Amino acid sequence: AQTVTQSQPEMSVQEAETVTLSCTYDTSESDYYLFWYKQPPSRQMILVIRQEAYKQQNATENRFSVNFQKAAKSFSLKISDSQLGDAAMYFCAYSNQGGSEKLVFGKGTKLTVNP
Amino acid sequence: EPEVTQTPSHQVTQMGQEVILRCVPISNHLYFYWYRQILGQKVEFLVSFYNNEISEKSEIFDDQFSVERPDGSNFTLKIRSTKLEDSAMYFCASTAWRGDEQYFGPGTRLTVT
């Protein structure tokens, strides 16, 4: 079964600085998707960024970018120019290609942004 | 912008009672999911649903759980006889095609006393 590991339960960053959240995963599949979801205190799950495993180019969405290392099974999220609104739980998630494509989540990293 | 909605936002029930959690997925989506999150823990997959049938279910999704899409718009999760350990946030999600972003509803917080 696939597993997702987030080794940093908590991280903090100063406003306007850059922070990187780590994620590793375990799978024997070659085709899959990776996601970062943000969960603010409201507990709504919001997609931050999505990466397709067959694409070598790292995904970017404005201030958010990933470092996808397929061989190392690593998928870290970089947040640049951190803003107070970025404070939230961040979940890394994996989905197989084919089948139901359920999401398998890591335990999350709580990000605090200090003014 | 289309969104997934869930009702109720908070449900309190007594142990042994039946509850039905309701979701309205985005209208052109075809794949539906239920997840749950026990407070302070990670989000766990419960069940996926496509073409009016379950496509996959987790070990958590035992005989006490069932899902239904009764009318082409609603997607429900029923827990037949609730237990204390069923207390959690339940999220519904939907997607237009597999591998795409799953859009999550705001969740139903279930408290079993």
HADDOCK unambig.tbl for C-alpha pairs under 7 A between the chains (distance, minus, plus):
assign (segid A and resid 33 and name CA) (segid B and resid 99 and name CA) 6.52 0.50 0.50
assign (segid A and resid 44 and name CA) (segid B and resid 105 and name CA) 6.97 0.50 0.50
assign (segid A and resid 44 and name CA) (segid B and resid 106 and name CA) 4.89 0.50 0.50
assign (segid A and resid 45 and name CA) (segid B and resid 104 and name CA) 5.90 0.50 0.50
assign (segid A and resid 97 and name CA) (segid B and resid 99 and name CA) 6.46 0.50 0.50
assign (segid A and resid 100 and name CA) (segid B and resid 48 and name CA) 6.35 0.50 0.50
assign (segid A and resid 100 and name CA) (segid B and resid 55 and name CA) 5.92 0.50 0.50
assign (segid A and resid 100 and name CA) (segid B and resid 56 and name CA) 6.13 0.50 0.50
assign (segid A and resid 101 and name CA) (segid B and resid 98 and name CA) 6.16 0.50 0.50
assign (segid A and resid 101 and name CA) (segid B and resid 99 and name CA) 6.37 0.50 0.50
assign (segid A and resid 102 and name CA) (segid B and resid 45 and name CA) 6.84 0.50 0.50
assign (segid A and resid 103 and name CA) (segid B and resid 45 and name CA) 6.82 0.50 0.50
assign (segid A and resid 104 and name CA) (segid B and resid 45 and name CA) 7.00 0.50 0.50
assign (segid A and resid 105 and name CA) (segid B and resid 42 and name CA) 6.63 0.50 0.50
assign (segid A and resid 105 and name CA) (segid B and resid 43 and name CA) 6.08 0.50 0.50
assign (segid A and resid 105 and name CA) (segid B and resid 44 and name CA) 6.99 0.50 0.50
assign (segid A and resid 106 and name CA) (segid B and resid 42 and name CA) 6.43 0.50 0.50
assign (segid A and resid 107 and name CA) (segid B and resid 41 and name CA) 6.46 0.50 0.50
assign (segid A and resid 107 and name CA) (segid B and resid 42 and name CA) 4.59 0.50 0.50
assign (segid A and resid 108 and name CA) (segid B and resid 42 and name CA) 6.66 0.50 0.50
